[in-house]
Amino acid sequence: MLQLWSPCRPLHLFHIFSLAPTLSHVRGVRTAVAPKRLWNRLNSPGIGTSHFTLKRKVTARRIKVNRFLFNIDKHLSRGEWKDAWDSLYRRMELPAMSDSKTRFDAYEHAVTLFSSYERFREASDIQKTMMDEGFIPSLSLRTRMASVAVLTKGAQEKDLLELLQGPLSDPAFDELALHQLLRFLGDTMDFSPSNLDLIVQFWVKLHGRILQRSTLSYLIQTHVKRGQLQDAKAWLRRTLNQSATFDAAPFADLITGFLRRKHTKELTATILKMQKAGVAPDLVVFNTIIFGHIKRLHFKDALATYNLLFSSRGKELTPDKYTFTNMFTMYLKSLRPEFQLYSVKKAKLPPARELYNNLIECHLIKTGGRFNLSSNTLTTSVLNLALRLFLRTRDYEAAYNVFQTFRVCQVPANPTTVSIVLHPLLAKIRKGGQPVAKGPWVRTLLGSGWYENAEANDALSSLTESDILERLWVVGSAGSKLDSEPQYSSLSWHANAADRRVINGKIDRLASTDLQALENLVRRMFVAGAHSMDLDPSIPTTVVWTRRVDEAKQEMMPDGGAMRSYFLSGKAGKELKKLAEGPGDRRRRHDMRYHDGG
């Protein structure tokens, strides 16, 4: 009789089926009608040791080690060395760490982790414990710890080079071990890049191999960080000479070194080298160049690079969150007076609403026209930057549409979103050295009935910052209409526990009611500033607000016809074509209505 639950031969083939069909099917195998192929598969000796099973075991072991390292790193990052040490040996006693391969990996990574925090004594003790349990450390780890023993005794780097000749000549010292040694010496031990070059050249001469891209990239980055740009360019030439195919990665590593104003010619020359090599700049290169131009206050060049990237947008090359983070940061910098004379005037930046329109369009390209799907373009941090920009320029209608994007696109807001709205209001209210500034703006914002009551009771001077923040939050939570306000008869108000956590930034995600409170505050800010606007008094403020919000939405949302043409043109691939081909699909019709402004 066939043993279904044999420990030496588990039936992983049936893990997705229920038990009853499995039993009936196996009974059918014993009859003559079942195919012989399934019968042979069930009785094959390798069914319990398949590639899938081995891969699953490796993944499970990696997860255990990562959890083990995460708990230790949490203590090390805080400087709690003793707690990290105790946690290491306490977790080593758990049943999950009883497997020999898991313990070996955990010990190896723990030694590296303690060494990265320069706790070399603890690292050597862990290695000794590892050897006492019968584990032999890898050649790479033994070489790194021997380097520590030499350098901590005051030896020079030249002495270490002589010591490394033995391990480097070992045939088992492969390029992975070399890469680990380079990162350890360069990042942890602050080894000079010139001596790192000697180590690499010695290893290449002994083994006669061609260096992989990861090692060459690290060497270029190391020289760029130390300002040795000529040596970095030499490694780039070596990369180009030994590679049959090129990509943009080594160029991006070198471009990061040309971010200063004096390296403008070098940056241009590197881009020309890419063109001669037939390498198209990828998204990382574009983002690096945009960041470099903004850092040097060359807003015109940054805008030109962004326009080039946006004009070639598609499924393969589309601006992401880093691109728009750089651009919104540039717009925020342009508001500073010291940049108005040269950088901003020369760049002639387009309206910020146009940049926001591009952001939503790239999000739709990434998600196939669906607003509520997540992408690596529309994120919480990017929307927070856009919100900060619109509030700085007092474009309250655009800021209100940002909150609508949070809701429609299902992007989670965070306490930073609250601080962007509340803290500038607090600073403006307390401007002038008075606890609460007088004037129609503050009276309208906080509520005229409450303000007059507080002024009559002589309580304005006793208000603290927390009192004003809680008052703003209460007004935002209650004030849903523009031309009316909630009535408060007393001065005693208290935000509940959840609201206090929001204001203090002690929660990770805001609820829909919290977003509604911020939207109401933006409305209040518009109404409070209405007295300084040139508005027709015969038109209600509600009508003016609604009209301006609709105008802002038309400028900030992509054109529906253009987006549909883009999807139907085939530029976005076959998956985007299917989006408009199913008129009977109710969900697809619902999504496409966004492109029509419906």
N, C-alpha and C positions, 0 to 999 in steps of 0.2 A: 504494500500500500504506500502511496506517495505521502511523504511527510511534508506538510505545508509549513509548519513552524520550526523547522530544523534550524538550530542556531548556527550551523556552519554554512547554510545556504538560504539566506533570507530572500523572499520573493519581492524584490524591489520593483518588479515589473507591474505589480498590481497595487501600488500605493495609491492610485487615483480612483480605484474602483471600490465598491462596497464588498462586504465579505460574502454575501449570498451569491451574486453573480460569479465571483471568483471560484467558489466551491463547485457550483454547477458546471462552470466551464472546465475545471480541472477533471471533474468526473467524466466529462465528455471526451477528454484527452485519452482516457483509458479505453474508450471505444474505438472502433475501426474508422469512424467517420471523421475523427479529428485529424488535422494535418500533422505529418511527422515533424515538420519544421518547428512547431511550437513544443512538441514533446521533447525534441532534442535540446531546445533552448532551456526548458525547465530543468533538464537533467544535466546540463553542462556544468563542469566543475568551477568555471570562472564567474558564475552569476553573482556570487557574493562579493567578488573582488573586482567589479567592473570599474571602468574609468570614471564613471559618474560617482560611484561610491568613494573612490579614492579622492576625487576632487572635493566631495562634500566633507570628508574628514579633514583635508587641508584647510578648507574654509573655516570649519569649526575651530580648528586649532589656532588659526589666525585671529579669530574673534576673541578667543580666550586670552591670547597674549595682548591684544589691543586693550581689552578691559583691564588687564593687569597693569599695563603701562600707564593707562589713563589715571588710575588712582594714585600711582606713585608720582606722576608728573604734576598732579594737582597740588601735592604737598611741596614738591621741589620748587615750583613757580612761586610759592609763597615764602620760600626760605625755611620751611619746616623740615630740616634735614633729619632730625631724630624720628619724626612722625613718618617720613618717607621710608626710613630704614625699618622701622617696626612694621609698617604696612607691607613691605616687601616680604619679610619672613613670615608674617601672619597669613598672607594670601598664598604663600607657597605651601602651607599646610592644608589648604582646601582640597577636596577630592577632585575638583576640576583641573588641578595642576599636577595630578599624580602621573599622567602619561609622560613617558620619558622624552618624547619629541617636544611636547609642550613645555616641559621644564627646561630643556636645552635652549629653545628659542627665547623663553622668558629670561633666562639668565644672560644670554648674549645681548638682548636688547636692553636689559637693566644696566649692564656695564656701560653700554654706549650712552644711555640716558644720564646716568650719574656723571660720566665724563663730560657730557655737553654742558653741565652746570659746574664744571671744574671741581667736582668732588672726587678727586683721584684716589684718595685713601679709601673711601667707601667702595669705589669701583674695583680696586685691587682686592679688597676683602670679599666682594661678591664673586670675583673670579676664583679666589682661593676656595670659597665654599662650593663653587661649581666643580672644581677639580676634586675636592674631597668626596663628592657624591659620585665620582667616577666619570664625569663628563670631561672630554678633551676640547678646550676652546678651539674655534676655527683659527686658521693661519692668519686671517685678516685681523681678528681680535687680538691674538697674541702679538702681532706686529705693532698694533696701536698701543697696547699696554706697555710694550717694551720701549716705545718712543716716549711715553709718559715718564717711565722710570729714568730715562736718560736726560730728558729736558728738565725735569723737576730737580735734578741734582746740580743744575747750573751749567750743563754742557752747552756747547755751541751747536748751531744748526749743521755745521760741517761735520762735527763728530757724529751726529745722527745719520747723515748721509752715508758714512762708512758703515754704520751699524745696519742700515737698511739694504745694503748690497746682498747680504745673504738671503733674507726672505724674498727680495725681489727676483732673485735668480731661481727660486723654486718654481718648478713647472706648475705646481698647484696654485700659485699666486696669479689668479686670472684678472681680467680687467675689472670685474665687480669689486674684488678686493682692493685693486689699485684705486678705484673711484672712492671707496669708503675711506681709504687711507688719506687721499687728497683732501676730502671734505673735513676729515678729523684734524689734519695738520693745519689746513687753511682757516677753518672757522673756529675751532676750539683752541688750538695751540698758537694761532696767529703767526703761522709760518710765512716767510716771504715768498711772493709769487715766483721770483727767479729760482729759488731752490726747489719749488714745486715743479718748475719746468725741467730741472736737472733730474728729478725723480722720474718724471714721465719719459724723458729722452733715454734714460738708462734702461727703463723697463721695455721700451719699444725696441731698443737695440738688442736686448737679450732675447726677447720672444719673437721679434720680427712680425708683429701684428699691426693692423691698422686700427687706430683709436675709434671708438664709437662716438656717436653724436653727443651723448650725454656727458662724456668726459671732456670733449672739446668745448662744449657749451659752458661747463663749469670753469674751465681755464680762462675762457674769454671773459666771463662775468667777474672772476677774481681779479684779473688785471684791470678791468674797467673800474671796479670799486676802489682799487689803489691808485687810480689815475694814470696807470701805465698803458696808455692808449696805443702806443706803437707796438708793444708786445701783443696786445689784444688783436691788433690788425694782422700781425704775423700769424697768430693762430687761426684767424679767419682765412687767410690765404692758404694755409695748410689744409684747412677744411675743404676749401674749394678745389684744391689740387687733387685730393685723394678721393673725392666723391664724384660718381658718375651722374647722379641726380642731385638737384639743389632744392632747398626750401628756404623759407624766410626766417627760420628760427635763429641761426647764427648771426644773421644781419640784425635781428631784433636785439640780441644780446650786446652787439657792438654799438647800436644806436643809443642805448641807454647811457653811454659814456659821453655823448655829444649833446648834452642838454644845456650846457652853458652857452652864453652869448658868443664867446670867443671860438666855439667849435662849429659855427654855422657852416663854414666851408667843408669841414669834415663830414657833417651830416649830409650835405648835398652830394658829396663825392661817394658816400656809401650808398645812397639811393641810386646814383648812376651805375655803380657796380652791380646792384641788383638788376637793373634793366639790361646791362650787357650780359649778365649771366642768364637772362631769361626767367628771372624769378619774379613772380607777381607778389606784391606786398600782401600779407595776410592781415587779419584783424588785429593781431598783437602788434605788428609793425605800425599800423595806422594809429592805434591807441598810444603807442610809445611816442610817436612823432607829435601827435596832438598834445600830449602831456608835456613834452619838451618845449614846444612853442609857447604854451601857456605859462610854464615856469619862467621862461625868459621874457614874458610879457609881450610876445609877438602874436597878438590876437589876430592880426590879419592873416598870418601864415597858418595859424591854428584853424581859423574859419575856412580857409581855402582847402586845407587837408580834409577837414570834415565834409565839405561839399563834394570833394572828389570821392570820398568813401560813400556818402549818401547817394550820389548819382549812380554808383555801381551796385546798389543794394540788390540783394536777391537771396536765394536760399543758401548759397555758399558763403556770401560775404555781406553781412548785415550788421549795422552798429548795435552794440550790446550795452549793458549797464555801465561798463567802464567808459565807453565813449560818451554817453550822456552825462555821466558823473563829471567828466572833464569839462564838457561844454557848459553845464549849469554852473560849475565852479568858476569858469571864465566869466559868465554873465554876472555872478555875484562879485567877482573882483572888479568888473567894469563899473560898479556902483561907487567904488572908492574914489575920492577926489584926486588922489595923486596919480591915478591912471587915466583920468579924463582927458588930459592935454595931448598925450601922444598915442597910447595904445588904442584907446576906444575911438578917438577921432579918426585915426588912420584905418581902423578895421571896418568901421561902419556896420556894426552888428545889426542883423535883422531883428524884428520884434521877438521877444521871448515866447510869445504864443506860437509863433511859427516853429520854433525848436520843439515845443511841446507837441505840436501836430506831428512832427517827424518821429517823436518818441512813440506816440500811439500807433503810427503807421508801421514802424518797425516791429512793434509788438504784434500787430495783426499779421504781418508777414511770417513771423516765427510761429504763430499759433494757427495759421490757416484761416484767418478771418474770425476767430472766436475770441470774444473779449474776455470771457471768464476762465480761460485756460492760462496757466502760468508759463512764463518764459524767462530767459536770462537777460531780458531787456527792461521790462517793467517790474521794478522791485521797490521795496519799501524805502530804501535809502535814496533812490533816484526821485521818487515822488516827494520825499521830504525836502530834497534840494529845490525842486520846482516850487513847492509850497513856500519855502523860505524866500525864494526869489520874488514871487508874486506879492507876498506880504510886504517885503522891503520896498517894492515899487508901488504899494497901495492899490494893486490891481485885485480888488476883493472878488470881483466876478470870476476872474481866472482861478483864484485860490479856491473858490467854492466849487468850480468844476474839477479841481484836483481831488477834493473830497468825494465827488461823484465817481471819479475814477477808482478811488479806493474801494467803493462799494460795488460798482458794476463789474470791475475786473477781479474782484475778490482778492485784493492785495491786503495783507494784514498791516494795520497801523501799529505803532509802538509809542512808548512814552516820549520819545523824541518828537513825534508829531504834536503831542500836547505842549511840550516846552516851546516849540516854534511859534505857537499861537499865543500862549499865556505870558511868557516871560517878556517879550517885547511890549505887550500891553502893560505889564506891571512897571516896566522901566518908564514908559511914557506917562503913566498915571502919576508916578512919584517924581517926575521931572520938575526941576526948579527948587529942590531942597525942601519941599513941603511934603508931609506924609501923604496927602491926597490933593492933587492939583485941582484948582477950581476952574470951572468953565463948562460950556454946554456939551463939549465932547465927552467928558467924564460923566456928567450928569445923565446923558442919554445912554452911555454904555452901561453904567452900573444900575440904571433905573432912577428916573427923576423922583418918584415917590419915596423910595428908600433914601436917596441922596438928601432930599430936603428934610426928611425925618432925622437922619444922622446929623445934618448940619444944625438943625434946631436943638438937638440934644447935646451939642458940642462934643460929639464922639468921633469926628473925623481924625483928630490929632492922635487918638489912641489906637488906630488901626495898624496892624503889623502886615508884613508881606504875606504871611500865610492867610491872614484874614481877607486880604484883597483877592488872592488866588482862589480861595474858596467861594468868595462872592462872585467872581467871574464864572466859576464852574456852575454855580447855582443858576445864574442868569442864563448861561448857555443851555442848561438842561431844561429850563422852563420856558424860555422865550422862543416860541415857534413862529409867531407872527411878527411882521415888521412894525406895523402901526399900532401895536398894543404892547403892553409890558406886564409882567407879573407884579402883583402888589405884595409888598412886604411891610407889615405893620410894626415889626420890632427889629432890633439890631442883632438879635441872637440867631445866627444861622450856623449850622454844622453840617459839613459834607459827611456822607456815610463812609463806612470803612473802605468800600470798593473805590469810591471817588478819591479818597485820600491816597490810596495806593497808586491811582493813575497820576495824580498831581505830583507825587513824590518820585515817580518813575520806578516803582517797585513791582510792576507787572510787565509781562512780555508782549501781550497782545490786547488790543482794545476791543470792547464790545461795540455792537451797532449803535447802542444808545450813547456811547462815548463819542463816536463819530458825529452823531446828530447834535450833540452839545457843541462840538467844535464848529460845525456848519452854522449853527445859530449864532455863535460868537462872531463869525465872519459877517453874517448879516447885520449884526449889531454894529460892527465896525463901519460898515457902509452907511447905516443910518446915522451913526454918531458923527460921521464926516460930511453928512448931507448939507449941513448948514454952511460949509465952505465951498460947496459945489454950485455951479451956475445952473440950477434946476428951475423948471417952471413950477411955481407953487400951486398951480391948478391941477397938476398931475400928481396922484398919490405916490408916495415913495415905493409902495409895493409894485406898482406898475413899472416904475423906472427900474427897480431892481430886477424884475422878471425880464424886462426887455434887454437889459445889459447882460444878464446871465446867458440869455439865448444868443446874443451876438458873440459873446466870448466862446460859447460852445461851437459855433460855426467856424470860428477862427482856429480853435484848438483841436477839433476833430478832423480826421482825414476826409477828403471828398469821397462820397459814396460811389459815384460813377467811376472815378479813377481807380479806386481800390478794386471794384468788380472787373474792370478792364484788365487790371494787373493779374488778377486771379485767372481770368479766362485766356490770357495771352500765352500761358504755358511757362512763364518765367519762374513761377513758384513751384513748378513740378506737377505731377499727375495728381497728388493728394489734394492740392488746392483746386484743381479743376473739378474734382468730384464734389466739392463744396457747393457749386452752383448748378450741377447737373441733376440734382434730385428735387424737382419741384414738389413732389409728393411728401417729402420729408418735412414734417412740421418743425422740427428742431432747426433744420438748415434754413428754412424760411425765416424763422425767428432771428437767427444770427445775421442773415443778410439784411434784415431791416435796419440794422445799425448803420450799414453803409449808405442807406438812403436818408439818414437823419431821422428815422421813425422811432 
